[in-house]
């Protein structure tokens, strides 16, 4: 289940926060506990971004199928 705060984020906001978390983790200046917390949030953000992308792909496929159908009807 996605954190309600994450669920409310736009794709761009979630992606930007995920990018920031990755940079923070790569710097390696956090305690193990902080790193684990950031990792967990990053995983949730990545899942949220993937859901946005999956939905966008379905919309594009539906629009493309609709356009193909209209071309065949002409």
ChimeraX attribute file (.defattr): number of C-alpha atoms within 10 A of each C-alpha:
attribute: neighborCount
match mode: 1-to-1
recipient: residues
	/A:1	6
	/A:2	12
	/A:3	11
	/A:4	8
	/A:5	7
	/A:6	17
	/A:7	15
	/A:8	12
	/A:9	15
	/A:10	13
	/A:11	18
	/A:12	11
	/A:13	14
	/A:14	22
	/A:15	18
	/A:16	13
	/A:17	16
	/A:18	21
	/A:19	15
	/A:20	13
	/A:21	18
	/A:22	14
	/A:23	11
	/A:24	14
	/A:25	17
	/A:26	11
	/A:27	9
	/A:28	10
	/A:29	10
	/A:30	13
	/A:31	9
	/A:32	10
	/A:33	9
	/A:34	12
	/A:35	17
	/A:36	13
	/A:37	12
	/A:38	18
	/A:39	16
	/A:40	12
	/A:41	18
	/A:42	21
	/A:43	13
	/A:44	19
	/A:45	26
	/A:46	18
	/A:47	16
	/A:48	22
	/A:49	22
	/A:50	14
	/A:51	13
	/A:52	15
	/A:53	13
	/A:54	12
	/A:55	12
	/A:56	12
	/A:57	12
	/A:58	11
	/A:59	12
	/A:60	12
	/A:61	12
	/A:62	12
	/A:63	12
	/A:64	12
	/A:65	12
	/A:66	12
	/A:67	12
	/A:68	11
	/A:69	11
	/A:70	10
	/A:71	9
	/A:72	8
	/A:73	7
	/A:74	5
